[in-house]
Amino acid sequence: MPRLGPLRVDCSPVRLVVATCQIDYAGRLSAHLPMATRVLMLKSDGSVLVHSDGGSYKPLNWMSPPCVLREGTSDDGRPEWTVTSKTDDTLRILIDEIHHDSSHDLGIDPGLQKDGVEKHLQELLAEHPATIADGLTLVRREFPTAIGPVDLMCRDASGLSVAVEIKRRGEIDGVEQLTRYLELLNRDPLLTTKGPVRGIFAAQLIKPQARVLAEDRGIQCKVVDYDALRGMDDAEHRLF
């Protein structure tokens, strides 16, 4: 495998490497993964992830973008990658053997398509925002941000901007998603003229861990009744 100089990991294609390797992370804490066969993923968004054949979707270790990858050799001549983040955290990957190395241009992803229930739930809450919180009014559905659209952008009775993320099943990932949206939205002076943008996490069911995380971050949780909302727009009971 040819050695490269500093390489900024923020361009396509995605690179997948299956290798027997040792991983050492140094930053706010230290972590060590002994020599074993793993999947190394260098994504076009600038992240580097280390996966094993287990642990579901979660990587064993990773480096968030932007970061710089340097491919070199260790003192004993084995390939060694050093990934450095903007905060100077480092991920050192010592490679004993490469079993597979390929690159793939995945193209533009169209984004997550909501299922019928979640999409309809968003439509109903957009029509009846006061069922989420008293005095809430809709500004826009699918409010755009640099990392994706917020389900509902609203205003409360005092004029504060409110970002609402809607899920069928409220889990930690959804809270993390809303947290990222709020970080971006609170940088917009047009949205924060009367105070910071606050968040509401709305779902048919919110798991206890997600509720604890949301409330710790100042995000309000709201359990919504899909069947009751559907009754608000029941065509069989309309007069006209």
N, C-alpha and C positions, 0 to 999 in steps of 0.2 A: 504494500500500500504506500503510495507516495506521501511524503511529508509535506505539510503545508505550513505557511506562516500564519500570522494572526488572521482569523476568519470570523467576521461578524455573523452570528447565527440569526439572520433575519431575511433570508431570501429563499425562494423555492429552488429546487424541489425538496420535498421531505426526504430525509435520509434515514434508512433503517439498517441497523447493524446488530447482528446476533454474535456475541463474543463472550469468551470466558475472560472475566475481568474482575478487578478489585476496585472498589469505590471508596474514596475518602473525601468527606465534606468538611470544610472549615469556614465558620462564619460566626453567627450568634451562638452557635453550639457546634460541637464536633460529632461526626457520625462516621462509622466504618462498616463497610460491607465486605466480607472476606471473598476470596476468589471463588467465582461460580459463573455459570453460563446465564447471561441475561440479554434482554433486548434494550438497545440504546436507540432512542428516537430523537432526531434533530429536526424540529418542526420549523416551518417557514414563518411562524409568528415570532421566532427568536428564542423559543424555549428548548431546553435539553432535558429529557426524561429517561429514567432508568427503571425498567420493568422486569419483574420475574414472572414465572408461570404460576401465579397465585396472587391473592390480594385484590381480586376483582379489578376495577378500573384504576385503582390508585397506584402511582409509581412508588418505588422504594425510596427514590431520591430524585430531585429535579432542580433545575435552575430556571428561574423566571426571566423573561426577556426584559430589556435587551441584555445580551451577554456576548462575550468574545471567546471563541474556541481556538486554542493553539494545539496543533498536532506535532508531537515530537517523539523523542525516545528517552527512556529511562536510563539510568547509569549502567544497567545490565543489557541494554540494547533492545528492550521490548517497547512496542508502541505505547505512548503515554499521551493522553489528552488532558489539557488543563482548561477548564471553563471558568471564566471570571465574570462576575456580575458588576453592575454599576456601583454596588455598595462594597465591592472588593471581596465578597464571599467567593470561595473557590470550590470547584468540584474536580477532583483529580481522578482520572479513569486510567488505571494501569491494565493494559490488554495483554493477556497471555496467548490467546488464539482467536482469530476472526473466522467464524463459520459462515457468515453471510454479510454482504454489504451491497445495498442497492439504494437507488434514488428514484423518487416517483413524483411527478408533477400532478398534484391533485386538482388543480384548477380552482375556480372560485366556488366556494360553498354557498348554496342558496339560503342557509340558515335553518334553524329548527322550525318545522311545521307543526303547529299545535294540533292536537287531536280535536275531534268534533266537540266533545264536552267542554274542554278547556277554552276553545275558541268561542263557543256559545256563552260560556260563563263570563268571559271578558265582555262580550257584546251586551249581555244583560246588566252587568255592573256598570258599563258605560252609560246605559240608559237610566239606571237607578243608582247613581253614586252615593246618595244619602243613606242607602242601606249599608254602606261600608262604614260611614261615620256621619253623624249629624252635621248638616251644613256644608257637606262636601259637594262641589260642583265640578263638572268635567271641563277640562281645557282642551285635551286632545287624546285620542287613542294612538297607540304605537308612537309615542313621542321619541324622536331620534336622538341617539347619542353616538359617540365614536365607537362604542363597543356593542351596540345593538339597541333596539327600541325598548323603552319603558312601556309596559302594558297600558297604564292610564296615567296621564298627568292631570292633576286636579288642583283646586284651591279650596281651602277650608273657610269657615265663616269669618276668620280674621284676615283673610287675604294671603295666607302663607301657601306656598307651593307644596304639593303633596304628591310624591311618586308612589304608585300602587303596583305591586307585582302580584300576579294572579297565577295560582297553581291549583290543579286538582288535589294533589297531595303535597303538603308543605313540608319540605325537608331542608337540611342544612345547606345544600347546594343552592336552593332558591334564596335563602337569606344572604349567602355570599354574593349571589348575582345582584340582588337589590343593593347590597352594601357598595358594590363597585359602581352601580349607577349613581348612588347618592354622592359618592366621592367626586364624580365628574360633574353632576348637576350643581353641586355647591360651589363649583368654580365659576359658574355663570352669573355675572352680576345682575342680569335681567330677571333671573329667577329668585334672587336672594335680596331683593330690595326691602322686603318687610321682615326678613329673617331667614334662617337656613331652611333648605328644603328638607322636609321630614318624610319618612317612609312608612308605608303600611303594607304588610305581608298578608294577603288574603288567599284563603284556600278552603276547600271543603273539609280537609282534615290537616291539622298541623301537629307534627310529631313533637313530643316534649323537648327533645334536644334542640330542635329548630326554634321552638318558642323561647327557650332559655337564652340561646345565642342572639335572637332578634331583640329581645327585651334588654339584654346587656348592651346592645348597640343603639338603644333608643328607638328601635323600630316597633311600631304597634302591630299586633297580630289580630286578625279578624277571621273567624270561622264563618263561612257563608253557606247558606242552605240552597243548593242548586234547584231542588224541586220547588221550594217556595218562590224563588226568583222566576222560575218558569211560569208559575201561576200568575205572575204579574202581567204576562203577555200571552194569556191563553186565548187563542183565536175562537174557541168554542163559546166563550162567555163574553165576547165583544157585542155591543149593541150595533155597531156599524163596522 
